[in-house]
Amino acid sequence: QVQLVESGGGQVQAGGSLRLSCAASGLTFGNYAMGWFRQAPGKERELVAAISSGGHTFHADSVKGRFTISRDNAKNTLYLQINSLKPEDTAVYYCAAGRGSMYSGPPRSSLSYEYWGQGTQVTVSS
């Protein structure tokens, strides 16, 4: 059974930093593209950042320069380093795993991700 477990969320002040982690099990981690999605109340779930099995990354314009996605295949763990947090970053952040080419950028559609974590809350106060 595939499991994705997020951690590292919490309450932080604007301008602060946070590092989210996603521990994966039950799958060959290195063979999957991984992504971070977030969903704020009343809004659609959006892709924040993604990384292919080959290490190619994508970052949404809204977070570019502040968020950095990375992975450690030896630890079966996905990370999201978040800097310069803004109140609008407040959301539940979800880790997801899906199939994608290792030779190109990671998939950007949520439909390409078949496994999902339970989410971790990030709350940014001003």
Secondary structure as a PSIPRED ss2 file (coil, helix, strand):
# PSIPRED VFORMAT (PSIPRED V4.0)

   1 Q C   1.000  0.000  0.000
   2 V C   1.000  0.000  0.000
   3 Q E   0.000  0.000  1.000
   4 L E   0.000  0.000  1.000
   5 V E   0.000  0.000  1.000
   6 E E   0.000  0.000  1.000
   7 S E   0.000  0.000  1.000
   8 G C   1.000  0.000  0.000
   9 G C   1.000  0.000  0.000
  10 G E   0.000  0.000  1.000
  11 Q E   0.000  0.000  1.000
  12 V E   0.000  0.000  1.000
  13 Q E   0.000  0.000  1.000
  14 A C   1.000  0.000  0.000
  15 G C   1.000  0.000  0.000
  16 G C   1.000  0.000  0.000
  17 S C   1.000  0.000  0.000
  18 L E   0.000  0.000  1.000
  19 R E   0.000  0.000  1.000
  20 L E   0.000  0.000  1.000
  21 S E   0.000  0.000  1.000
  22 C E   0.000  0.000  1.000
  23 A E   0.000  0.000  1.000
  24 A E   0.000  0.000  1.000
  25 S E   0.000  0.000  1.000
  26 G C   1.000  0.000  0.000
  27 L C   1.000  0.000  0.000
  28 T C   1.000  0.000  0.000
  29 F H   0.000  1.000  0.000
  30 G H   0.000  1.000  0.000
  31 N H   0.000  1.000  0.000
  32 Y C   1.000  0.000  0.000
  33 A E   0.000  0.000  1.000
  34 M E   0.000  0.000  1.000
  35 G E   0.000  0.000  1.000
  36 W E   0.000  0.000  1.000
  37 F E   0.000  0.000  1.000
  38 R E   0.000  0.000  1.000
  39 Q E   0.000  0.000  1.000
  40 A C   1.000  0.000  0.000
  41 P C   1.000  0.000  0.000
  42 G C   1.000  0.000  0.000
  43 K C   1.000  0.000  0.000
  44 E C   1.000  0.000  0.000
  45 R C   1.000  0.000  0.000
  46 E E   0.000  0.000  1.000
  47 L E   0.000  0.000  1.000
  48 V E   0.000  0.000  1.000
  49 A E   0.000  0.000  1.000
  50 A E   0.000  0.000  1.000
  51 I E   0.000  0.000  1.000
  52 S C   1.000  0.000  0.000
  53 S C   1.000  0.000  0.000
  54 G C   1.000  0.000  0.000
  55 G C   1.000  0.000  0.000
  56 H C   1.000  0.000  0.000
  57 T E   0.000  0.000  1.000
  58 F E   0.000  0.000  1.000
  59 H E   0.000  0.000  1.000
  60 A C   1.000  0.000  0.000
  61 D C   1.000  0.000  0.000
  62 S C   1.000  0.000  0.000
  63 V C   1.000  0.000  0.000
  64 K C   1.000  0.000  0.000
  65 G C   1.000  0.000  0.000
  66 R C   1.000  0.000  0.000
  67 F E   0.000  0.000  1.000
  68 T E   0.000  0.000  1.000
  69 I E   0.000  0.000  1.000
  70 S E   0.000  0.000  1.000
  71 R E   0.000  0.000  1.000
  72 D E   0.000  0.000  1.000
  73 N H   0.000  1.000  0.000
  74 A H   0.000  1.000  0.000
  75 K H   0.000  1.000  0.000
  76 N C   1.000  0.000  0.000
  77 T E   0.000  0.000  1.000
  78 L E   0.000  0.000  1.000
  79 Y E   0.000  0.000  1.000
  80 L E   0.000  0.000  1.000
  81 Q E   0.000  0.000  1.000
  82 I E   0.000  0.000  1.000
  83 N C   1.000  0.000  0.000
  84 S C   1.000  0.000  0.000
  85 L C   1.000  0.000  0.000
  86 K C   1.000  0.000  0.000
  87 P H   0.000  1.000  0.000
  88 E H   0.000  1.000  0.000
  89 D H   0.000  1.000  0.000
  90 T C   1.000  0.000  0.000
  91 A E   0.000  0.000  1.000
  92 V E   0.000  0.000  1.000
  93 Y E   0.000  0.000  1.000
  94 Y E   0.000  0.000  1.000
  95 C E   0.000  0.000  1.000
  96 A E   0.000  0.000  1.000
  97 A E   0.000  0.000  1.000
  98 G E   0.000  0.000  1.000
  99 R C   1.000  0.000  0.000
 100 G C   1.000  0.000  0.000
 101 S C   1.000  0.000  0.000
 102 M C   1.000  0.000  0.000
 103 Y C   1.000  0.000  0.000
 104 S C   1.000  0.000  0.000
 105 G C   1.000  0.000  0.000
 106 P C   1.000  0.000  0.000
 107 P C   1.000  0.000  0.000
 108 R C   1.000  0.000  0.000
 109 S C   1.000  0.000  0.000
 110 S H   0.000  1.000  0.000
 111 L H   0.000  1.000  0.000
 112 S H   0.000  1.000  0.000
 113 Y E   0.000  0.000  1.000
 114 E E   0.000  0.000  1.000
 115 Y E   0.000  0.000  1.000
 116 W E   0.000  0.000  1.000
 117 G C   1.000  0.000  0.000
 118 Q C   1.000  0.000  0.000
 119 G C   1.000  0.000  0.000
 120 T E   0.000  0.000  1.000
 121 Q E   0.000  0.000  1.000
 122 V E   0.000  0.000  1.000
 123 T E   0.000  0.000  1.000
 124 V E   0.000  0.000  1.000
 125 S E   0.000  0.000  1.000
 126 S C   1.000  0.000  0.000
